[in-house]
Every structure is written in structure tokens, then in C-alpha cells.
Amino acid sequence: MSAPGPVSPPPAETSTVDSSSPIVTQFSSSVSATATRVHHHHHRPHHQRRALLL
């Protein structure tokens, strides 16, 4: 009956890591910035390529 007690700590650790997720936030921010930059920079060529594909 005392099992649920010690079993609670493990999930709490995972929750903390997931809640903090500083790496994930940084990664997401970096990806977002890169995607925006690439999209903005390659906006014209992408449009032409799409027209060719169509």
C-alpha cells in the first residue's frame, strides 16, 4: 500500500523536465527563426518552383 508513495517521484521528475523543456523551447525558437529566414529568403524561387511543378 506504500508503493504509490515512492512511485510518485519518478513521474514528477519527468514532468519537471517536460515542463521546463529549456532545450525544446530554444530548439523550437531556433527552428522557427530559421524557417522564417529561409522562407523569406527563398520566397521567390519557391514560388517559381511551385509554378513549374504545377
Rosetta blueprint (number, residue, H / E / L):
1 M L
2 S L
3 A L
4 P H
5 G H
6 P H
7 V H
8 S L
9 P H
10 P H
11 P H
12 A H
13 E H
14 T H
15 S H
16 T H
17 V H
18 D H
19 S H
20 S H
21 S L
22 P H
23 I H
24 V H
25 T H
26 Q H
27 F H
28 S H
29 S H
30 S H
31 V H
32 S H
33 A H
34 T H
35 A H
36 T H
37 R H
38 V H
39 H H
40 H H
41 H H
42 H L
43 H H
44 R H
45 P H
46 H H
47 H H
48 Q H
49 R H
50 R H
51 A H
52 L H
53 L H
54 L L
